[in-house]
């Protein structure tokens, strides 16, 4: 770092960079976006022109070779995560890696080894750990706002789309396991597992039931989870990606109250109910929703803060989603489940 500024590079400029995470790189305090590289250079040029930030590098290799860049946001699809994360480590750069970490837990272990060797830091884009609403909820839970936390229930459903019925090469990339690693549970709703890890503790043991009810794509479309955290909290979850309508609820219950909120709607209030009544918390949400965690990363690199979304924390959730993929693959192949 020079001039007390953290200088970012960004590899990939897809949808996740437009509003969620990209603007935070140049809008966070003491943070600037030095430049962007993308597989299609014209797309990078368009991104830089529209955002008015950074310059275009003609390759990821050129970006990584720039000594002015301190940290690289890897915003590609998961099938490229291991390649670029390890390249960041080998170039002596810090890394902010999109989730899921990689296509498998074994690939994540390779990434961990690379950063242990490089001595640089790697963070994962489970951005809810940086949001004020969840920092506040975690603080309240730790202070005993609902007493001792006894359990968590998760319910998440969505409707099957027309695009998911298309031929394999035309399906959305999130349900093409060679690109995403699995289906929605592996690629997207790993966010939910990471959030539970942050709020009530890491998994000590878990059991999964997996199926595919529609046959429209190769990955899992129904997942049931039973989990016990290291803090003694029992967690149950059900995910279905071929239901008749969308349902979204997380319920945390203790011996003196409950907390309910919607995972997918970060602007909706979190409701806390106790014998004393009902209260709601709804801190302001930055429209560029990943900015708060980007600020945490910048502050940590400057030595004046901490980011809680580490590779180690992300690997705990990846261990569960990876087990789901392996279990479903074994079922499809007629093998004994894990």
PEHUJO-V436633 format. One record per run of one state. SS is the DSSP state (@ for helix, = for strand, . for the rest). FROM is the first residue (numbers start at 1). TO is the last residue. If there is no record, write none. Layout:
# PEHUJO-V436633
ss/from/to
SS/FROM/TO
SS/FROM/TO
This chain:
# PEHUJO-V436633
ss/from/to
./1/1
=/2/2
./3/4
=/5/11
./12/14
@/15/17
./18/21
@/22/27
./28/30
=/31/37
./38/40
@/41/51
./52/54
=/55/56
./57/59
@/60/65
./66/70
=/71/74
./75/77
@/78/90
./91/93
=/94/97
./98/104
@/105/118
./119/121
=/122/124
./125/126
@/127/130
./131/131
@/132/142
./143/148
=/149/157
./158/162
@/163/165
./166/167
@/168/170
./171/172
@/173/175
./176/176
@/177/180
./181/183
@/184/187
./188/189
@/190/200
./201/202
=/203/211
./212/221
=/222/229
./230/233
=/234/240
./241/246
=/247/254
./255/256
=/257/261
./262/269
=/270/274
./275/276
=/277/281
./282/290
@/291/301
./302/309
=/310/310
@/311/332
./333/338
